[in-house]
Amino acid sequence: MTTDTAHAYWNDQWANADATSIWARPEPEVMAHAQGLPAAARILDLGAGLGRHALALAQMGFDVAAIDAAPDSLAAIQGAANTAGLTLDLHQSKMTALPFADASFDHILSWNVIYHGDESIVAQSFSEVARVLKPGGTFMATMLSSRRLPVELAKAKGTEISRNTWVFDGPGDKVHPHYFCSASQLVSLLGGFELLSLVDRVHDTPGSWHWHLLAERMA
């Protein structure tokens, strides 16, 4: 069964969003890390959405590629890039088969993306990130914490379709599979990486726990 299906929901969101969307605002954590990257760094925004990070990073002068499985994501990014006079390397692709050569990037960012699928999808996505990231390059991502699972189950009926992978009744993207993990489970999936930091944080709503990870690609 294919479980990386959430882009079907998000495609509709990107088609109807505008600059007032919360998904149009870059995350301070992402931009703070970018300040320490080399000026000529090549960056991949994996699961770029409206392009909030890809566009901001390109504005800083970085060489930026962005991918998303949702076609309306790429249309939104291209339109914004044209308006701003920016050039980005855009690709429609799933995260399990990145359309780039080995060791292509100095930094890869994936914000609220890779947990959209079962454990095999997550593992393959991390493997692809490791493949296209240069040795010594950095990887910043967020993942759903297992601490969040009881919060979701209190809001809607959920079904565990495979290990740590749940779907929930009701509106929103959680009718599509989502992967929840503990720290040890997450670390076990990060082969090829040296973990630099891992913090469990609440996002915009109470109980919205996400792992924030920063890792370095080992040689």
TORKOL-4160 file (C-alpha; in steps of 0.2 Angstrom, whole numbers, padded with zeros to 4 digits, m for minus):
219
<pt num="1" X="0000" Y="0000" Z="0000"/>
<pt num="2" X="0007" Y="0017" Z="m0004"/>
<pt num="3" X="0007" Y="0028" Z="0011"/>
<pt num="4" X="0016" Y="0044" Z="0005"/>
<pt num="5" X="m0001" Y="0052" Z="m0001"/>
<pt num="6" X="m0003" Y="0068" Z="0009"/>
<pt num="7" X="0003" Y="0079" Z="m0005"/>
<pt num="8" X="m0014" Y="0076" Z="m0012"/>
<pt num="9" X="m0022" Y="0086" Z="0002"/>
<pt num="10" X="m0008" Y="0099" Z="0002"/>
<pt num="11" X="m0009" Y="0102" Z="m0016"/>
<pt num="12" X="m0027" Y="0109" Z="m0013"/>
<pt num="13" X="m0020" Y="0120" Z="0001"/>
<pt num="14" X="m0006" Y="0127" Z="m0010"/>
<pt num="15" X="m0018" Y="0131" Z="m0024"/>
<pt num="16" X="m0029" Y="0142" Z="m0013"/>
<pt num="17" X="m0016" Y="0150" Z="m0001"/>
<pt num="18" X="m0008" Y="0167" Z="m0002"/>
<pt num="19" X="0005" Y="0178" Z="0006"/>
<pt num="20" X="m0006" Y="0179" Z="0022"/>
<pt num="21" X="m0004" Y="0160" Z="0025"/>
<pt num="22" X="0006" Y="0154" Z="0040"/>
<pt num="23" X="0015" Y="0143" Z="0028"/>
<pt num="24" X="0021" Y="0158" Z="0019"/>
<pt num="25" X="0032" Y="0164" Z="0034"/>
<pt num="26" X="0050" Y="0157" Z="0035"/>
<pt num="27" X="0054" Y="0149" Z="0052"/>
<pt num="28" X="0067" Y="0159" Z="0062"/>
<pt num="29" X="0076" Y="0143" Z="0066"/>
<pt num="30" X="0079" Y="0139" Z="0048"/>
<pt num="31" X="0085" Y="0157" Z="0044"/>
<pt num="32" X="0097" Y="0157" Z="0059"/>
<pt num="33" X="0105" Y="0141" Z="0053"/>
<pt num="34" X="0107" Y="0148" Z="0036"/>
<pt num="35" X="0117" Y="0163" Z="0043"/>
<pt num="36" X="0131" Y="0151" Z="0047"/>
<pt num="37" X="0132" Y="0143" Z="0030"/>
<pt num="38" X="0145" Y="0147" Z="0017"/>
<pt num="39" X="0140" Y="0160" Z="0005"/>
<pt num="40" X="0141" Y="0148" Z="m0010"/>
<pt num="41" X="0131" Y="0134" Z="m0002"/>
<pt num="42" X="0119" Y="0124" Z="m0012"/>
<pt num="43" X="0103" Y="0121" Z="m0003"/>
<pt num="44" X="0089" Y="0109" Z="m0005"/>
<pt num="45" X="0071" Y="0113" Z="0002"/>
<pt num="46" X="0063" Y="0096" Z="0002"/>
<pt num="47" X="0044" Y="0098" Z="0003"/>
<pt num="48" X="0045" Y="0116" Z="m0001"/>
<pt num="49" X="0026" Y="0120" Z="0000"/>
<pt num="50" X="0023" Y="0138" Z="m0004"/>
<pt num="51" X="0042" Y="0141" Z="m0005"/>
<pt num="52" X="0044" Y="0151" Z="0011"/>
<pt num="53" X="0061" Y="0144" Z="0015"/>
<pt num="54" X="0067" Y="0142" Z="m0003"/>
<pt num="55" X="0063" Y="0160" Z="m0008"/>
<pt num="56" X="0070" Y="0167" Z="0008"/>
<pt num="57" X="0086" Y="0157" Z="0006"/>
<pt num="58" X="0087" Y="0162" Z="m0013"/>
<pt num="59" X="0085" Y="0180" Z="m0008"/>
<pt num="60" X="0100" Y="0178" Z="0004"/>
<pt num="61" X="0110" Y="0173" Z="m0012"/>
<pt num="62" X="0111" Y="0154" Z="m0009"/>
<pt num="63" X="0110" Y="0142" Z="m0024"/>
<pt num="64" X="0093" Y="0134" Z="m0020"/>
<pt num="65" X="0084" Y="0119" Z="m0027"/>
<pt num="66" X="0066" Y="0115" Z="m0021"/>
<pt num="67" X="0056" Y="0100" Z="m0023"/>
<pt num="68" X="0038" Y="0095" Z="m0019"/>
<pt num="69" X="0026" Y="0081" Z="m0024"/>
<pt num="70" X="0012" Y="0093" Z="m0026"/>
<pt num="71" X="0011" Y="0102" Z="m0043"/>
<pt num="72" X="0003" Y="0118" Z="m0036"/>
<pt num="73" X="0017" Y="0120" Z="m0024"/>
<pt num="74" X="0029" Y="0122" Z="m0038"/>
<pt num="75" X="0017" Y="0134" Z="m0047"/>
<pt num="76" X="0016" Y="0145" Z="m0032"/>
<pt num="77" X="0035" Y="0145" Z="m0030"/>
<pt num="78" X="0038" Y="0149" Z="m0048"/>
<pt num="79" X="0026" Y="0163" Z="m0048"/>
<pt num="80" X="0033" Y="0171" Z="m0032"/>
<pt num="81" X="0051" Y="0169" Z="m0039"/>
<pt num="82" X="0046" Y="0177" Z="m0055"/>
<pt num="83" X="0039" Y="0192" Z="m0045"/>
<pt num="84" X="0054" Y="0194" Z="m0035"/>
<pt num="85" X="0067" Y="0191" Z="m0049"/>
<pt num="86" X="0074" Y="0175" Z="m0041"/>
<pt num="87" X="0080" Y="0159" Z="m0050"/>
<pt num="88" X="0077" Y="0143" Z="m0041"/>
<pt num="89" X="0079" Y="0125" Z="m0047"/>
<pt num="90" X="0062" Y="0117" Z="m0045"/>
<pt num="91" X="0057" Y="0099" Z="m0046"/>
<pt num="92" X="0041" Y="0089" Z="m0044"/>
<pt num="93" X="0046" Y="0074" Z="m0035"/>
<pt num="94" X="0042" Y="0062" Z="m0021"/>
<pt num="95" X="0055" Y="0062" Z="m0006"/>
<pt num="96" X="0059" Y="0044" Z="m0009"/>
<pt num="97" X="0068" Y="0047" Z="m0026"/>
<pt num="98" X="0077" Y="0063" Z="m0026"/>
<pt num="99" X="0081" Y="0069" Z="m0044"/>
<pt num="100" X="0099" Y="0074" Z="m0039"/>
<pt num="101" X="0116" Y="0067" Z="m0041"/>
<pt num="102" X="0126" Y="0060" Z="m0026"/>
<pt num="103" X="0133" Y="0073" Z="m0014"/>
<pt num="104" X="0125" Y="0088" Z="m0023"/>
<pt num="105" X="0121" Y="0099" Z="m0008"/>
<pt num="106" X="0129" Y="0108" Z="0007"/>
<pt num="107" X="0113" Y="0109" Z="0017"/>
<pt num="108" X="0096" Y="0101" Z="0016"/>
<pt num="109" X="0080" Y="0107" Z="0024"/>
<pt num="110" X="0064" Y="0097" Z="0027"/>
<pt num="111" X="0051" Y="0106" Z="0038"/>
<pt num="112" X="0036" Y="0096" Z="0043"/>
<pt num="113" X="0037" Y="0084" Z="0028"/>
<pt num="114" X="0046" Y="0067" Z="0030"/>
<pt num="115" X="0034" Y="0060" Z="0043"/>
<pt num="116" X="0020" Y="0059" Z="0029"/>
<pt num="117" X="0021" Y="0041" Z="0026"/>
<pt num="118" X="0025" Y="0024" Z="0035"/>
<pt num="119" X="0042" Y="0019" Z="0042"/>
<pt num="120" X="0048" Y="0012" Z="0026"/>
<pt num="121" X="0044" Y="0029" Z="0017"/>
<pt num="122" X="0053" Y="0038" Z="0031"/>
<pt num="123" X="0068" Y="0027" Z="0030"/>
<pt num="124" X="0070" Y="0028" Z="0012"/>
<pt num="125" X="0068" Y="0047" Z="0012"/>
<pt num="126" X="0082" Y="0049" Z="0025"/>
<pt num="127" X="0093" Y="0037" Z="0014"/>
<pt num="128" X="0090" Y="0049" Z="m0001"/>
<pt num="129" X="0094" Y="0064" Z="0010"/>
<pt num="130" X="0110" Y="0056" Z="0015"/>
<pt num="131" X="0114" Y="0051" Z="m0003"/>
<pt num="132" X="0112" Y="0069" Z="m0011"/>
<pt num="133" X="0120" Y="0078" Z="0004"/>
<pt num="134" X="0139" Y="0081" Z="0004"/>
<pt num="135" X="0150" Y="0074" Z="0018"/>
<pt num="136" X="0151" Y="0087" Z="0031"/>
<pt num="137" X="0134" Y="0095" Z="0025"/>
<pt num="138" X="0120" Y="0098" Z="0037"/>
<pt num="139" X="0102" Y="0092" Z="0037"/>
<pt num="140" X="0088" Y="0101" Z="0047"/>
<pt num="141" X="0071" Y="0093" Z="0048"/>
<pt num="142" X="0056" Y="0091" Z="0059"/>
<pt num="143" X="0047" Y="0075" Z="0063"/>
<pt num="144" X="0031" Y="0070" Z="0073"/>
<pt num="145" X="0035" Y="0066" Z="0091"/>
<pt num="146" X="0027" Y="0050" Z="0099"/>
<pt num="147" X="0022" Y="0062" Z="0113"/>
<pt num="148" X="0010" Y="0070" Z="0101"/>
<pt num="149" X="0000" Y="0054" Z="0098"/>
<pt num="150" X="m0011" Y="0054" Z="0113"/>
<pt num="151" X="m0016" Y="0072" Z="0109"/>
<pt num="152" X="m0021" Y="0067" Z="0091"/>
<pt num="153" X="m0031" Y="0052" Z="0098"/>
<pt num="154" X="m0040" Y="0063" Z="0110"/>
<pt num="155" X="m0046" Y="0073" Z="0096"/>
<pt num="156" X="m0051" Y="0060" Z="0083"/>
<pt num="157" X="m0052" Y="0041" Z="0081"/>
<pt num="158" X="m0036" Y="0034" Z="0075"/>
<pt num="159" X="m0030" Y="0018" Z="0067"/>
<pt num="160" X="m0012" Y="0012" Z="0067"/>
<pt num="161" X="m0010" Y="0005" Z="0050"/>
<pt num="162" X="0009" Y="m0001" Z="0053"/>
<pt num="163" X="0022" Y="0002" Z="0066"/>
<pt num="164" X="0020" Y="0020" Z="0073"/>
<pt num="165" X="0010" Y="0025" Z="0057"/>
<pt num="166" X="m0007" Y="0032" Z="0060"/>
<pt num="167" X="m0022" Y="0038" Z="0051"/>
<pt num="168" X="m0036" Y="0048" Z="0059"/>
<pt num="169" X="m0055" Y="0051" Z="0055"/>
<pt num="170" X="m0061" Y="0069" Z="0051"/>
<pt num="171" X="m0055" Y="0084" Z="0040"/>
<pt num="172" X="m0037" Y="0089" Z="0037"/>
<pt num="173" X="m0021" Y="0079" Z="0031"/>
<pt num="174" X="m0021" Y="0066" Z="0045"/>
<pt num="175" X="m0033" Y="0055" Z="0035"/>
<pt num="176" X="m0017" Y="0052" Z="0026"/>
<pt num="177" X="m0003" Y="0041" Z="0035"/>
<pt num="178" X="0008" Y="0050" Z="0048"/>
<pt num="179" X="0023" Y="0043" Z="0057"/>
<pt num="180" X="0026" Y="0046" Z="0075"/>
<pt num="181" X="0042" Y="0042" Z="0084"/>
<pt num="182" X="0052" Y="0042" Z="0100"/>
<pt num="183" X="0070" Y="0049" Z="0100"/>
<pt num="184" X="0078" Y="0032" Z="0100"/>
<pt num="185" X="0067" Y="0027" Z="0085"/>
<pt num="186" X="0071" Y="0043" Z="0075"/>
<pt num="187" X="0090" Y="0041" Z="0079"/>
<pt num="188" X="0089" Y="0023" Z="0072"/>
<pt num="189" X="0083" Y="0029" Z="0056"/>
<pt num="190" X="0097" Y="0042" Z="0053"/>
<pt num="191" X="0111" Y="0030" Z="0046"/>
<pt num="192" X="0125" Y="0040" Z="0039"/>
<pt num="193" X="0122" Y="0055" Z="0050"/>
<pt num="194" X="0130" Y="0062" Z="0066"/>
<pt num="195" X="0116" Y="0070" Z="0076"/>
<pt num="196" X="0121" Y="0087" Z="0082"/>
<pt num="197" X="0105" Y="0092" Z="0091"/>
<pt num="198" X="0087" Y="0084" Z="0094"/>
<pt num="199" X="0074" Y="0094" Z="0103"/>
<pt num="200" X="0055" Y="0090" Z="0106"/>
<pt num="201" X="0045" Y="0106" Z="0104"/>
<pt num="202" X="0027" Y="0112" Z="0104"/>
<pt num="203" X="0023" Y="0121" Z="0088"/>
<pt num="204" X="0008" Y="0133" Z="0086"/>
<pt num="205" X="m0005" Y="0123" Z="0096"/>
<pt num="206" X="m0005" Y="0114" Z="0113"/>
<pt num="207" X="0001" Y="0097" Z="0111"/>
<pt num="208" X="0009" Y="0099" Z="0094"/>
<pt num="209" X="0025" Y="0091" Z="0098"/>
<pt num="210" X="0038" Y="0089" Z="0084"/>
<pt num="211" X="0056" Y="0084" Z="0085"/>
<pt num="212" X="0068" Y="0097" Z="0078"/>
<pt num="213" X="0084" Y="0089" Z="0072"/>
<pt num="214" X="0100" Y="0095" Z="0065"/>
<pt num="215" X="0113" Y="0082" Z="0059"/>
<pt num="216" X="0129" Y="0081" Z="0049"/>
<pt num="217" X="0132" Y="0069" Z="0035"/>
<pt num="218" X="0147" Y="0058" Z="0039"/>
<pt num="219" X="0160" Y="0054" Z="0027"/>
